[in-house]
Amino acid sequence: MTLDDLTEDIEETYESLDDLDVDLDEGTRRELTMLLTALDEDDPEDMLEEAVSMLFQSTVESGKLDFHLRSAYDVTYDEYLSGMTYDEMTGGAQFPQAEQKDERRYQF
């Protein structure tokens, strides 16, 4: 295969994206075209699904998802999945500590 073959395949793939149900900006459309052509992928929707999965996974692994969830909702992804907060998991919500200092609680 040659550069001309690649250019032809990219142009064909680019045009085939007109049938896609997703609105893409020009840069994303060109990047998707290159990935589809280079990876010999036929279905752009499968590629988009994979891209979302990869973005989600990297966002979870980097801690960005927890950061944004904690900032906006005061929970983490693990708390969301379990359906309870860490305080609820550890029993901290059942036995809240008094906000005043109670030095006697450590005395025997």
Phi, psi and omega in degrees: 000151185238177176299322178296321177297317178298314180300318179295314179297319179296317179297320179294316180296317180302315180293326181291342179288350177299333181277355182289141182279003183250136176277120180244143173286169187299316181296315179295321179297317179293320179295317177298319178301314181296317179297314180300317181290311184293323182269005178053046180262136183266330188251108180296330179294322175297320180295319178294320177298317178296321180297317178295319178298317180293319178296316179300312182299315181291328178290321177293311184295327181279348181089359181296322180297313178299320179301312182289321177295318180295319181294318186268325188237355181061035173220165174253173178296320178299319178296319178299313182297322182279340180083012178208156180281167177300322177300318179292323180294322185267358180087002181296330180286334180281328184236069181295143178280145176294144182281348178266153181289128178235090185288344182286341186292342178262003179269146178259000000 
